[in-house]
């Protein structure tokens, strides 16, 4: 990640450059910020920037829809820890970015979205392809800029990059009127953007946290995506080992500790592991680290961990006590706060051993089963095997729905950056663009997108992007001929009144892929799974594996909507 | 019955496009009804913004969320009134 100091230095360098157009100033600024890839789609108002980009070291990835561009940039950022950059023209180009921007906002991803805008004299006149993208995106950006003065471009880019990546990261929008990008930008001195300190919480809060940790009988570490975002995975692991507390993870935190870690009880929440939810519900101290008490994690909030005191670590002070009042607030740098706690906590009493043993026993007794009856290919078993075959070299991108939860439950992740999932927004259509961004970020890794027959259709046009750039992405389509998660809820909570979830008229996905020039094949039986996974993973280029699965298969266990995490439904209860 | 409280907040906002609507939009979206806005006519880099709001939610959370905005500074809760009990509509 580019450091604030480097940005400040680069800003000065920008300011000493010779006069050039606003568009050239944008491209120079991107180069100075070490932007290697820009994901985008050209159009009228942003043409000067595309003109200035030719012949530079920036690699532009032409996606086939602006949403695909934004989501690919999002995934690139998640995998690398660097900024993702996407670009689109005014009007529909800009509005097509909106879902991707919101996706980055909800999951705290550093993203810079650059949009063309109609020329300043036309703004506010409802001119062709004019929308107020600045106004449209106000609630889903960390910050935004509408650049009305070409001289502001270098400063705005430096500020945007700094803001997107600092503290709790998020998307920043830069809207550029066309006449601003063609105007001459005079050489100028740029005032460096002030850097932010990386401090932890106050010492009295640290002391109070230590006191609670020493007193607790049934403590649990509740880890969220903020740990990976803060690049603090190693520090968290050391902290977790030091405490010896049981660990539960959110969807975005999977891989923060490996699945086989002796303290790890699994994912908590709606489709979490019974052991994880049980431990949280019985805990007397919840040490929340980089998580935000999201409703999918907590279930009914007023019954979540009812007897627990809460210590809340978060880079974003506004998350602390937003939904669950914290007994001790530890805002600021996670790394600094881990260090402060460890220094102040010389040793913990040994009384947590029986509590941890209880959690392990629960995990062992209530583990997943893969001996599903019937003849259909069992998706959880296929995903588990995929994960085993891929090992630590595998990076998985998901779409949204049942398959997303099966991936979370049955795949092993060695690091949270190896699992790309749309956690907060739940964006169907994330999977293929995410796979594109990920594979470009780590070309030496095996990247597999797991998608469903509903989700793949949301951004299926990006198969053309795979073909165009020869991106070696593997795709598994788990096809239940339905919007499976919605169908499951209609079955369980809407008296089996199935409304608009039937997708039995899906196209032949293998044929569709071949039409895009992508190798593809289908399987039908359980015996086909093992050779198909080997074939998929050993194929030389982008390959799609189509897997029909049981249309009536559900994701288990499940915390019903409005219920507490102690009220999980299990498959056998309705069998 | 829900417990609504009135609060007064004072803050500085950067004198740039979008700063006011960003602060007001966040306030409403986060569950605070805006009862009054006072916005000083100021030509400097920053303007003073005063809000009177009402909500059953924690004003300190709103304060921290406003402070996160890049163009908002020095958010102070200046007044808190006693809760007003408001009947909840049937089914609400």
Interface residues (C-beta under 8 A of the other chain):
Chain A: X134 X135 X138 X139 X142 X143 X144 X146 X148 X163 X316 X317 X318 X320 X321 X322
Chain B: X17 X18 X21 X22 X25 X26 X29 X58 X60 X61 X64 X65 X67 X68 X69 X70 X71
